[in-house]
């Protein structure tokens, strides 16, 4: 009799756990569908002027600004085919605000090559994305060698001496490096 009672408690406990997990999956599915809808609708819109619009995640923007090539950041990354290299990230001043500009991926041998610095500063078209927290399992950035694994805001301030918007501009179209 005692074992039937314990077995019943065990069964009801796991039924409750599975119901909670199923509910959590439905909430997560709705969150993902809303995020996908937000991204798709933003990407279909024409680029808007960054200085005259409300800043939001996945906003397609166009702007002009001053790119700092002296404080260029090389963030370790893999390209679509899994080949290692760097994402080239530059400080960008638009009006009185500072942004980080992700200009795209380059192979290791292009690091510090001036040829990658050809970009029209008067025609910057890209997508705003809110900067995410760094993964704590990644190695620390080497600021002296300009070899980065995360865009840690404290390290960026040490490297550039500037504070930046929480949004990163990802270049799109023909003006990528």
Backbone torsions as a table, in degrees:
resi	resn	phi	psi	omega
1	UNK	NA	-42.3	-179.4
2	UNK	-63.0	-38.0	-178.3
3	UNK	-70.6	-34.1	177.1
4	UNK	-64.7	-40.4	178.9
5	UNK	-65.0	-46.3	178.4
6	UNK	-63.5	-39.4	178.1
7	UNK	-64.2	-40.8	178.2
8	UNK	-62.4	-43.6	177.2
9	UNK	-61.5	-44.4	178.9
10	UNK	-58.5	-47.7	-179.5
11	UNK	-63.8	-47.0	-179.4
12	UNK	-65.6	-35.4	177.1
13	UNK	-60.7	-49.1	-178.5
14	UNK	-70.2	-32.7	174.1
15	UNK	-61.6	-43.7	177.5
16	UNK	-62.2	-42.5	178.4
17	UNK	-61.9	-45.1	-179.0
18	UNK	-66.5	-35.4	176.7
19	UNK	-65.1	-44.4	178.5
20	UNK	-63.0	-44.5	179.2
21	UNK	-63.8	-39.1	176.8
22	UNK	-64.0	-41.8	176.7
23	UNK	-63.3	-40.1	178.6
24	UNK	-63.2	-39.5	178.8
25	UNK	-64.4	-37.1	178.2
26	UNK	-67.2	-42.6	177.1
27	UNK	-61.5	-44.1	-179.8
28	UNK	-65.6	-39.9	177.6
29	UNK	-60.8	-45.5	178.6
30	UNK	-62.0	-40.4	177.8
31	UNK	-61.5	-45.0	-179.7
32	UNK	-65.4	-41.2	179.4
33	UNK	-64.1	-39.5	176.3
34	UNK	-64.4	-40.5	178.6
35	UNK	-64.5	-44.7	178.1
36	UNK	-61.7	-41.8	178.4
37	UNK	-63.5	-42.5	178.3
38	UNK	-61.2	-44.1	-179.5
39	UNK	-66.6	-47.7	-178.1
40	UNK	-62.7	-42.2	-178.8
41	UNK	-69.5	-36.0	178.6
42	UNK	-68.3	-38.5	-177.5
43	UNK	-72.9	-21.4	178.1
44	UNK	-79.8	-23.5	-178.5
45	UNK	-71.4	155.2	174.0
46	UNK	-72.3	150.7	177.7
47	UNK	-61.5	139.4	179.0
48	UNK	-111.3	158.3	179.8
49	UNK	-68.8	124.4	-175.6
50	UNK	-63.7	-38.3	-174.5
51	UNK	-75.1	-14.2	-176.9
52	UNK	-114.3	7.8	-176.8
53	UNK	-123.3	160.6	174.6
54	UNK	-70.5	130.4	-178.7
55	UNK	-80.3	129.6	176.5
56	UNK	-147.9	164.7	-178.1
57	UNK	-64.9	139.5	178.0
58	UNK	64.2	26.2	176.8
59	UNK	-80.4	128.6	174.3
60	UNK	-79.5	126.1	-174.8
61	UNK	-126.6	160.5	168.0
62	UNK	-135.8	144.6	-177.2
63	UNK	-165.4	178.2	172.9
64	UNK	-135.0	146.3	-178.9
65	UNK	-167.7	-176.0	-178.8
66	UNK	-108.7	117.2	-178.7
67	UNK	-91.8	132.3	177.5
68	UNK	-94.2	104.3	179.6
69	UNK	-83.5	-14.4	179.3
70	UNK	-73.2	-29.7	-178.8
71	UNK	-108.9	37.7	-179.8
72	UNK	-67.2	133.9	-177.9
73	UNK	-105.6	134.9	176.9
74	UNK	-110.5	103.8	-176.2
75	UNK	-96.4	118.0	-179.9
76	UNK	-57.3	132.6	-177.0
77	UNK	-159.4	160.9	173.7
78	UNK	-105.6	143.8	176.5
79	UNK	-82.6	-174.0	-176.1
80	UNK	-61.7	-27.0	-178.4
81	UNK	-93.1	2.2	178.8
82	UNK	88.2	8.2	179.6
83	UNK	-81.4	131.9	-179.7
84	UNK	-74.5	149.7	178.2
85	UNK	-175.7	-148.7	-178.7
86	UNK	-131.3	146.9	163.1
87	UNK	-91.3	130.7	-178.6
88	UNK	-91.7	121.6	-176.2
89	UNK	-125.9	130.3	-178.3
90	UNK	-123.6	146.1	167.3
91	UNK	-66.5	139.2	-179.2
92	UNK	-133.4	126.2	178.3
93	UNK	-103.1	118.8	175.9
94	UNK	-120.3	109.9	-175.4
95	UNK	65.2	-122.8	178.7
96	UNK	-105.1	10.5	-178.6
97	UNK	-110.6	147.5	177.0
98	UNK	-106.3	133.7	176.9
99	UNK	-127.2	160.6	168.6
100	UNK	-98.5	135.3	-177.7
101	UNK	-114.0	112.1	177.2
102	UNK	-88.5	111.0	-174.6
103	UNK	-92.1	-2.6	177.0
104	UNK	113.9	-177.4	-172.6
105	UNK	-92.3	141.7	172.1
106	UNK	-135.3	152.4	176.4
107	UNK	-71.2	164.5	-177.5
108	UNK	-54.1	-40.8	-175.0
109	UNK	-70.1	-7.8	178.1
110	UNK	-93.6	-1.3	178.9
111	UNK	-60.5	133.2	179.6
112	UNK	65.0	12.4	176.8
113	UNK	-84.0	124.4	-176.3
114	UNK	-65.9	-19.1	-178.0
115	UNK	-64.2	-25.9	-179.6
116	UNK	-78.4	-6.8	-176.1
117	UNK	-94.1	22.5	175.8
118	UNK	-94.2	110.0	-179.1
119	UNK	-152.6	144.0	178.1
120	UNK	-83.8	104.1	-178.2
121	UNK	-68.4	-15.1	179.9
122	UNK	-91.2	-3.9	-177.6
123	UNK	-139.1	69.4	179.8
124	UNK	-95.4	116.9	179.3
125	UNK	-122.5	127.6	-177.6
126	UNK	-165.6	-167.6	-178.5
127	UNK	-124.5	131.2	176.2
128	UNK	-81.6	132.7	173.8
129	UNK	-133.9	134.7	178.3
130	UNK	-67.4	133.2	-179.8
131	UNK	-68.3	133.2	-178.2
132	UNK	-95.7	164.3	177.6
133	UNK	-66.6	146.8	178.9
134	UNK	-71.9	144.6	175.1
135	UNK	-72.3	126.1	-174.7
136	UNK	-74.2	-8.4	179.5
137	UNK	-90.7	-3.8	178.6
138	UNK	-81.1	153.4	178.5
139	UNK	-65.1	164.9	178.1
140	UNK	-75.5	151.0	178.2
141	UNK	-69.9	145.3	174.4
142	UNK	-106.1	94.9	-174.8
143	UNK	-68.0	-32.9	-178.8
144	UNK	-67.1	-39.3	179.5
145	UNK	-91.3	-2.4	-177.5
146	UNK	55.5	51.4	179.8
147	UNK	-123.8	106.2	-171.3
148	UNK	-110.1	146.1	174.2
149	UNK	-115.1	-24.9	177.9
150	UNK	-141.0	157.0	173.9
151	UNK	-93.9	66.3	178.4
152	UNK	-69.4	125.2	-174.2
153	UNK	-62.8	-35.0	177.1
154	UNK	-65.6	-43.6	178.1
155	UNK	-66.3	-37.6	178.5
156	UNK	-63.0	-40.6	178.5
157	UNK	-65.3	-41.9	178.0
158	UNK	-62.0	-39.4	-176.1
159	UNK	-75.4	-39.9	-174.2
160	UNK	-105.6	-24.9	-175.0
161	UNK	77.3	15.4	-177.6
162	UNK	-128.9	154.5	172.1
163	UNK	-98.2	145.8	-174.4
164	UNK	-125.6	158.4	173.8
165	UNK	-59.3	150.5	176.3
166	UNK	-71.6	-2.8	179.4
167	UNK	-103.2	138.9	175.1
168	UNK	-106.1	138.3	176.5
169	UNK	-94.4	120.9	176.7
170	UNK	-100.6	116.2	-179.4
171	UNK	-61.6	147.8	175.8
172	UNK	-135.4	160.9	175.7
173	UNK	78.0	-151.8	-171.0
174	UNK	-75.7	-10.3	-178.1
175	UNK	-92.7	12.9	174.1
176	UNK	-73.7	150.5	177.8
177	UNK	-79.7	NA	NA
